[in-house]
Amino acid sequence: MLRVLMFLIPLALSVYAFIDCISTKDDDIRHMPKPLWAILVLLFPLVGSISWIIAGKKRQPAGSSPWQGGGRRQWVAPDDNPDFLKSLGKDDEKGGDRDADGDGREDRQKDEDPRAD
């Protein structure tokens, strides 16, 4: 079992580092261009992966969120978002000819066979 872990842990680390490297924006990469980091991770799996994790990518401090600060607005749930709630009111004004249950389909008569369609 220990032999398997000695193989799987570096493999998982290498896969994680490679995927993280190729999916990172060019602006967030430090010290070398992205293709060189990817080659380093592939050619030297253990050393390349550890060096990518430590020095290759700009990391955010613990507890910070990309949604906070930096001129970005924080995400708000739709039921707490006043702009979303206003847009619902506009939709109701536009679509005044909706049916009673609001699903957009014609309601069937009780005596109609539902398999008739």
N, CA and C atoms as a LAMMPS dump frame, in Angstrom:
ITEM: TIMESTEP
0
ITEM: NUMBER OF ATOMS
351
ITEM: BOX BOUNDS ff ff ff
-5.0000000000000000e+02 5.0000000000000000e+02
-5.0000000000000000e+02 5.0000000000000000e+02
-5.0000000000000000e+02 5.0000000000000000e+02
ITEM: ATOMS id mol type element x y z
1 1 1 N 0.826 -1.206 0
2 1 2 C 0 0 0
3 1 3 C 0.864 1.261 0
4 2 1 N 1.931 1.232 0.753
5 2 2 C 2.823 2.39 0.81
6 2 3 C 3.494 2.638 -0.538
7 3 1 N 3.788 1.552 -1.258
8 3 2 C 4.386 1.701 -2.597
9 3 3 C 3.428 2.397 -3.546
10 4 1 N 2.163 2.068 -3.433
11 4 2 C 1.156 2.698 -4.29
12 4 3 C 1.039 4.183 -3.957
13 5 1 N 1.037 4.53 -2.684
14 5 2 C 0.953 5.937 -2.288
15 5 3 C 2.17 6.723 -2.74
16 6 1 N 3.341 6.076 -2.719
17 6 2 C 4.563 6.759 -3.166
18 6 3 C 4.504 7.067 -4.658
19 7 1 N 3.645 6.382 -5.381
20 7 2 C 3.457 6.653 -6.807
21 7 3 C 2.287 7.608 -7.041
22 8 1 N 1.187 7.402 -6.321
23 8 2 C -0.028 8.181 -6.564
24 8 3 C 0.056 9.626 -6.083
25 9 1 N 0.697 9.865 -4.964
26 9 2 C 0.767 11.231 -4.431
27 9 3 C 1.55 12.16 -5.366
28 10 1 N 2.748 11.779 -5.831
29 10 2 C 3.427 12.665 -6.788
30 10 3 C 2.673 12.802 -8.117
31 11 1 N 2.006 11.726 -8.54
32 11 2 C 1.225 11.803 -9.777
33 11 3 C 0.064 12.784 -9.627
34 12 1 N -0.656 12.688 -8.533
35 12 2 C -1.773 13.613 -8.289
36 12 3 C -1.274 15.047 -8.162
37 13 1 N -0.154 15.232 -7.511
38 13 2 C 0.425 16.566 -7.375
39 13 3 C 0.809 17.133 -8.74
40 14 1 N 1.385 16.297 -9.582
41 14 2 C 1.788 16.74 -10.921
42 14 3 C 0.578 17.092 -11.776
43 15 1 N -0.443 16.265 -11.723
44 15 2 C -1.664 16.533 -12.501
45 15 3 C -2.304 17.833 -12.028
46 16 1 N -2.392 17.997 -10.709
47 16 2 C -2.969 19.235 -10.169
48 16 3 C -2.157 20.459 -10.611
49 17 1 N -0.84 20.376 -10.492
50 17 2 C 0.011 21.514 -10.831
51 17 3 C -0.07 21.829 -12.321
52 18 1 N -0.121 20.808 -13.159
53 18 2 C -0.192 21.055 -14.601
54 18 3 C -1.516 21.703 -14.983
55 19 1 N -2.612 21.182 -14.471
56 19 2 C -3.928 21.763 -14.781
57 19 3 C -4.029 23.176 -14.234
58 20 1 N -3.515 23.399 -13.028
59 20 2 C -3.526 24.738 -12.445
60 20 3 C -2.682 25.691 -13.286
61 21 1 N -1.558 25.202 -13.775
62 21 2 C -0.66 26.03 -14.581
63 21 3 C -1.31 26.444 -15.897
64 22 1 N -1.895 25.495 -16.609
65 22 2 C -2.455 25.839 -17.925
66 22 3 C -3.769 26.609 -17.82
67 23 1 N -4.441 26.528 -16.676
68 23 2 C -5.702 27.254 -16.531
69 23 3 C -5.542 28.62 -15.861
70 24 1 N -4.337 28.96 -15.436
71 24 2 C -4.091 30.254 -14.791
72 24 3 C -3.928 31.335 -15.853
73 25 1 N -4.484 32.499 -15.584
74 25 2 C -4.325 33.633 -16.508
75 25 3 C -2.86 34.053 -16.557
76 26 1 N -2.442 34.567 -17.715
77 26 2 C -1.048 34.984 -17.884
78 26 3 C -0.651 36.089 -16.917
79 27 1 N -1.606 36.918 -16.52
80 27 2 C -1.308 38.02 -15.602
81 27 3 C -0.977 37.536 -14.189
82 28 1 N -1.43 36.333 -13.849
83 28 2 C -1.226 35.812 -12.492
84 28 3 C 0.001 34.915 -12.358
85 29 1 N 0.782 34.776 -13.412
86 29 2 C 1.953 33.902 -13.378
87 29 3 C 3.192 34.734 -13.09
88 30 1 N 4.056 34.204 -12.201
89 30 2 C 5.271 34.923 -11.82
90 30 3 C 6.514 34.212 -12.338
91 31 1 N 7.581 34.956 -12.498
92 31 2 C 8.951 34.509 -12.739
93 31 3 C 9.236 33.96 -14.132
94 32 1 N 8.373 33.17 -14.74
95 32 2 C 8.619 32.597 -16.067
96 32 3 C 7.317 32.598 -16.858
97 33 1 N 7.403 32.513 -18.182
98 33 2 C 6.179 32.409 -18.985
99 33 3 C 5.455 31.076 -18.741
100 34 1 N 4.171 31.068 -19.041
101 34 2 C 3.345 29.89 -18.808
102 34 3 C 3.869 28.627 -19.516
103 35 1 N 4.275 28.7 -20.797
104 35 2 C 4.763 27.465 -21.437
105 35 3 C 5.984 26.858 -20.746
106 36 1 N 6.877 27.705 -20.223
107 36 2 C 8.039 27.174 -19.51
108 36 3 C 7.637 26.497 -18.207
109 37 1 N 6.663 27.061 -17.51
110 37 2 C 6.177 26.42 -16.292
111 37 3 C 5.56 25.062 -16.62
112 38 1 N 4.759 25.005 -17.683
113 38 2 C 4.113 23.744 -18.055
114 38 3 C 5.156 22.684 -18.414
115 39 1 N 6.195 23.07 -19.154
116 39 2 C 7.265 22.129 -19.514
117 39 3 C 8.006 21.687 -18.264
118 40 1 N 8.267 22.603 -17.349
119 40 2 C 8.961 22.259 -16.106
120 40 3 C 8.158 21.249 -15.289
121 41 1 N 6.851 21.452 -15.217
122 41 2 C 5.993 20.534 -14.468
123 41 3 C 5.953 19.166 -15.138
124 42 1 N 5.948 19.136 -16.473
125 42 2 C 5.891 17.85 -17.177
126 42 3 C 7.226 17.097 -17.144
127 43 1 N 8.335 17.806 -17.316
128 43 2 C 9.639 17.137 -17.37
129 43 3 C 10.152 16.715 -15.998
130 44 1 N 9.912 17.53 -14.992
131 44 2 C 10.362 17.236 -13.629
132 44 3 C 9.136 17.248 -12.721
133 45 1 N 8.386 16.159 -12.708
134 45 2 C 7.076 16.178 -12.041
135 45 3 C 7.094 16.616 -10.588
136 46 1 N 7.956 16.068 -9.789
137 46 2 C 7.926 16.404 -8.372
138 46 3 C 8.482 17.793 -8.103
139 47 1 N 9.667 18.069 -8.62
140 47 2 C 10.306 19.376 -8.402
141 47 3 C 9.518 20.487 -9.11
142 48 1 N 9.091 20.221 -10.349
143 48 2 C 8.335 21.225 -11.101
144 48 3 C 7.008 21.562 -10.453
145 49 1 N 6.325 20.536 -9.951
146 49 2 C 5.022 20.764 -9.315
147 49 3 C 5.157 21.568 -8.03
148 50 1 N 6.119 21.193 -7.229
149 50 2 C 6.326 21.918 -5.964
150 50 3 C 6.758 23.355 -6.236
151 51 1 N 7.643 23.54 -7.221
152 51 2 C 8.083 24.911 -7.528
153 51 3 C 6.936 25.742 -8.097
154 52 1 N 6.047 25.13 -8.89
155 52 2 C 4.884 25.867 -9.403
156 52 3 C 3.983 26.308 -8.254
157 53 1 N 3.727 25.391 -7.334
158 53 2 C 2.825 25.699 -6.224
159 53 3 C 3.421 26.785 -5.326
160 54 1 N 4.726 26.747 -5.118
161 54 2 C 5.359 27.713 -4.221
162 54 3 C 5.607 29.056 -4.899
163 55 1 N 6.154 29.036 -6.13
164 55 2 C 6.639 30.285 -6.715
165 55 3 C 5.988 30.68 -8.029
166 56 1 N 5.215 29.821 -8.646
167 56 2 C 4.756 30.095 -10
168 56 3 C 3.535 30.969 -10.135
169 57 1 N 2.676 30.952 -9.159
170 57 2 C 1.397 31.637 -9.293
171 57 3 C 1.229 32.659 -8.183
172 58 1 N 0.656 33.815 -8.532
173 58 2 C 0.33 34.81 -7.511
174 58 3 C -0.824 34.255 -6.69
175 59 1 N -0.616 34.14 -5.409
176 59 2 C -1.648 33.609 -4.519
177 59 3 C -2.287 34.755 -3.746
178 60 1 N -3.53 34.546 -3.359
179 60 2 C -4.214 35.542 -2.548
180 60 3 C -4.023 35.198 -1.08
181 61 1 N -3.994 36.199 -0.224
182 61 2 C -3.875 35.914 1.204
183 61 3 C -5.057 35.076 1.683
184 62 1 N -4.815 34.29 2.701
185 62 2 C -5.865 33.43 3.249
186 62 3 C -7.029 34.277 3.749
187 63 1 N -8.217 33.826 3.471
188 63 2 C -9.412 34.525 3.935
189 63 3 C -9.894 35.609 2.997
190 64 1 N -9.128 35.935 1.972
191 64 2 C -9.601 36.959 1.043
192 64 3 C -10.359 36.285 -0.085
193 65 1 N -11.216 37.044 -0.696
194 65 2 C -12.035 36.518 -1.768
195 65 3 C -11.819 37.371 -3.012
196 66 1 N -11.838 36.771 -4.194
197 66 2 C -11.69 37.581 -5.408
198 66 3 C -12.87 38.509 -5.631
199 67 1 N -13.981 38.285 -4.932
200 67 2 C -15.159 39.129 -5.091
201 67 3 C -15.079 40.402 -4.259
202 68 1 N -14.166 40.453 -3.303
203 68 2 C -14.074 41.616 -2.428
204 68 3 C -12.974 42.542 -2.912
205 69 1 N -13.23 43.813 -2.853
206 69 2 C -12.22 44.816 -3.187
207 69 3 C -11.886 44.821 -4.665
208 70 1 N -10.921 45.626 -5.038
209 70 2 C -10.46 45.675 -6.409
210 70 3 C -11.47 46.239 -7.388
211 71 1 N -12.448 46.968 -6.912
212 71 2 C -13.425 47.57 -7.796
213 71 3 C -14.529 46.613 -8.223
214 72 1 N -14.463 45.372 -7.811
215 72 2 C -15.507 44.421 -8.158
216 72 3 C -16.632 44.482 -7.128
217 73 1 N -17.834 44.258 -7.601
218 73 2 C -18.957 44.22 -6.68
219 73 3 C -19.093 42.826 -6.101
220 74 1 N -19.517 42.76 -4.879
221 74 2 C -19.715 41.466 -4.241
222 74 3 C -21 40.838 -4.77
223 75 1 N -20.987 39.521 -4.954
224 75 2 C -22.143 38.814 -5.463
225 75 3 C -23.274 38.879 -4.451
226 76 1 N -24.483 39.084 -4.949
227 76 2 C -25.657 39.183 -4.096
228 76 3 C -26.681 38.176 -4.588
229 77 1 N -27.306 37.466 -3.677
230 77 2 C -28.341 36.503 -4.044
231 77 3 C -29.48 37.226 -4.755
232 78 1 N -30.139 36.566 -5.714
233 78 2 C -31.185 37.239 -6.492
234 78 3 C -32.307 37.825 -5.649
235 79 1 N -32.689 37.165 -4.561
236 79 2 C -33.788 37.707 -3.766
237 79 3 C -33.369 38.905 -2.927
238 80 1 N -32.056 39.171 -2.818
239 80 2 C -31.564 40.345 -2.112
240 80 3 C -31.082 41.44 -3.06
241 81 1 N -31.133 41.187 -4.354
242 81 2 C -30.622 42.111 -5.344
243 81 3 C -31.753 43.028 -5.824
244 82 1 N -31.688 44.316 -5.501
245 82 2 C -32.789 45.21 -5.884
246 82 3 C -32.947 45.346 -7.389
247 83 1 N -31.853 45.281 -8.143
248 83 2 C -31.966 45.379 -9.598
249 83 3 C -32.734 44.188 -10.171
250 84 1 N -32.464 43.002 -9.645
251 84 2 C -33.181 41.812 -10.1
252 84 3 C -34.666 41.91 -9.764
253 85 1 N -34.967 42.358 -8.566
254 85 2 C -36.364 42.465 -8.158
255 85 3 C -37.104 43.499 -9.003
256 86 1 N -36.437 44.58 -9.375
257 86 2 C -37.061 45.573 -10.258
258 86 3 C -37.334 44.98 -11.63
259 87 1 N -36.391 44.14 -12.12
260 87 2 C -36.587 43.538 -13.439
261 87 3 C -37.777 42.583 -13.434
262 88 1 N -38.067 41.957 -12.309
263 88 2 C -39.25 41.103 -12.225
264 88 3 C -40.519 41.921 -12.377
265 89 1 N -40.533 43.112 -11.78
266 89 2 C -41.69 43.982 -11.91
267 89 3 C -41.904 44.418 -13.349
268 90 1 N -40.825 44.661 -14.073
269 90 2 C -40.926 45.054 -15.484
270 90 3 C -41.465 43.907 -16.322
271 91 1 N -41.058 42.676 -16.014
272 91 2 C -41.546 41.516 -16.756
273 91 3 C -43.043 41.335 -16.552
274 92 1 N -43.533 41.598 -15.353
275 92 2 C -44.96 41.454 -15.088
276 92 3 C -45.764 42.497 -15.862
277 93 1 N -45.213 43.704 -16.003
278 93 2 C -45.913 44.752 -16.739
279 93 3 C -45.981 44.411 -18.227
280 94 1 N -44.93 43.828 -18.761
281 94 2 C -44.888 43.486 -20.187
282 94 3 C -45.808 42.318 -20.511
283 95 1 N -45.79 41.295 -19.706
284 95 2 C -46.532 40.072 -20.005
285 95 3 C -47.843 39.985 -19.277
286 96 1 N -48.726 40.925 -19.48
287 96 2 C -49.987 40.95 -18.762
288 96 3 C -50.987 39.914 -19.234
289 97 1 N -50.778 39.283 -20.406
290 97 2 C -51.742 38.339 -20.934
291 97 3 C -51.367 36.895 -20.623
292 98 1 N -50.686 36.664 -19.539
293 98 2 C -50.312 35.299 -19.141
294 98 3 C -51.523 34.565 -18.597
295 99 1 N -51.402 33.251 -18.575
296 99 2 C -52.494 32.463 -18.026
297 99 3 C -52.477 32.51 -16.498
298 100 1 N -53.454 31.879 -15.871
299 100 2 C -53.651 32.011 -14.431
300 100 3 C -52.506 31.435 -13.614
301 101 1 N -51.943 30.292 -14.03
302 101 2 C -50.883 29.699 -13.212
303 101 3 C -49.496 30.192 -13.6
304 102 1 N -49.369 30.982 -14.635
305 102 2 C -48.108 31.628 -14.966
306 102 3 C -47.089 30.745 -15.651
307 103 1 N -47.501 29.57 -16.157
308 103 2 C -46.515 28.703 -16.779
309 103 3 C -46.398 28.931 -18.281
310 104 1 N -47.211 29.777 -18.853
311 104 2 C -47.109 30.103 -20.27
312 104 3 C -47.815 29.11 -21.173
313 105 1 N -48.421 28.073 -20.631
314 105 2 C -49.132 27.076 -21.434
315 105 3 C -50.631 27.256 -21.259
316 106 1 N -51.36 26.816 -22.278
317 106 2 C -52.808 26.877 -22.157
318 106 3 C -53.261 25.82 -21.163
319 107 1 N -54.234 26.173 -20.354
320 107 2 C -54.75 25.217 -19.387
321 107 3 C -55.763 24.303 -20.07
322 108 1 N -55.758 23.036 -19.71
323 108 2 C -56.684 22.055 -20.282
324 108 3 C -58.028 22.117 -19.547
325 109 1 N -59.044 21.78 -20.26
326 109 2 C -60.349 21.634 -19.634
327 109 3 C -60.366 20.308 -18.88
328 110 1 N -61.148 20.22 -17.832
329 110 2 C -61.182 19.011 -17.011
330 110 3 C -61.686 17.804 -17.784
331 111 1 N -62.58 18.003 -18.753
332 111 2 C -63.125 16.873 -19.464
333 111 3 C -62.29 16.45 -20.666
334 112 1 N -61.196 17.166 -20.959
335 112 2 C -60.324 16.804 -22.079
336 112 3 C -59.405 15.654 -21.69
337 113 1 N -59.079 14.839 -22.656
338 113 2 C -58.157 13.727 -22.441
339 113 3 C -56.731 14.257 -22.543
340 114 1 N -55.884 14.047 -21.513
341 114 2 C -54.51 14.587 -21.547
342 114 3 C -53.654 13.921 -22.632
343 115 1 N -54.063 12.774 -23.124
344 115 2 C -53.287 12.094 -24.174
345 115 3 C -53.674 12.561 -25.558
346 116 1 N -54.586 13.514 -25.673
347 116 2 C -55.077 13.966 -26.968
348 116 3 C -54.004 14.714 -27.75
349 117 1 N -53.004 15.25 -27.081
350 117 2 C -51.953 16.006 -27.782
351 117 3 C -51.096 15.029 -28.473
